[in-house]
Amino acid sequence: MAITLLPSPLLDGDAFIDQYEIARLADPRILALMPHIDIVHDPDLDRGGAAKRHSVKIEAKRKDGSALSTTVEQRRGSAEHPLAVDEVERKVHRLASVAAPSPRSD
């Protein structure tokens, strides 16, 4: 299932509720990307224990053979990588607008 979920944020530049709607699974752009995504367990990430349980390494191989890579040890919003107050407010408003749609979500 994870492979089907990864293309949405990649294409949209966002990972919110809209990116994970069931209807997105039929999107031709998502279907075209799915065969190009591999998820591989990296035992090195396990060695960090609970403190590193949200770590992720990403490598993107380009058509020309070159590669881009990054490692993120803590997700945004963690104690080690906190969101700014305005980011928290935006997130709350965005989630509230989906959970309880109304003319005003503040």
N, C-alpha and C positions, 0 to 999 in steps of 0.2 A: 504493500500500500504506500510506503514512503516514496517509492519512485514515482508514483502517480501524483504525489503532492508537491514534489520539488519543482517541476516546471512552472507552476503558477506564480510563485514569488519571483522566480528568475525572469519570467516574461513581464510581470507587472511591476516589479520593483517594490513589492509590498507583500506582507504575510499576514493578512487580516482575514476576517470571516469570509468575505467575498471570494477570496482566492481558493477556498476549500469547499465550495458548493459542489454538489454531486454533478450538476450540469456541466461543470468545467471539465469533467473527465472525457467528454465527447469533443472538446475543443481541438480542432485539427492541429493547432500550433503546439498544444500540450502533447498530443499523440505523436507528433513528429520529433519532439525532444526526448521522449521517454526511452527510446532505444540507445540514446547517447549518455544515459546517466547510470553509473554504477555506484552502489553503496558497498563499501568495504570496511569491515571491522578492523580497527587498529588497536592491537593489544597494548601498545605504548600508552594510549589514553587511559586505559584501565589502571595503570600503575599509579596514577595520581589519586586514586581513592575517591571518597565522597566529595572532597574539595574540588575535584576536577571533573565531576560527573557530567557537566554540561559542555565539556571541551569538544571542539570539532575542528577537523582539518579538511580543507577543501582544495582540490586541485582541478583546474580546468585545462584541458589540452586543446590547443588551437589546431585548426586545419593544417597550418604550416609546420606542426610538430612541436612548436614551443609550448611552454606551460606557464600558467599563473597559479600561485598557491598562497594560502593564508591559513593561519591557525588562530582560533578564538578560544580562549580558556574559560571565559565567563560570559554568559549571555547578558544582553542589555537588560537593565533592571535589577541585576544582582547587587549584593552589597559591595562587590569589588568593581562593579561597572554600573553605578546607579544612573537612573534617568534624572534629568533636570526637572524642576518643578513644572515648568511649562509643558514638558513632554508627558509627564504624569497627567496633567490636566487635560491635554488633548486626547490621551488614551482613554481616560474616564469618560469624557464626552462622547468619544467615538463608540465605545462599548455601550454606553447608556442609550445612544441613539438606535442601536440595534436591538438591545434587550427590551427597551420600553419606548418605541417610536412615538414621538409627540412633537408638536411645534417647537418645544424647548426642552433640551436635555440637561440644562444646568440648574 
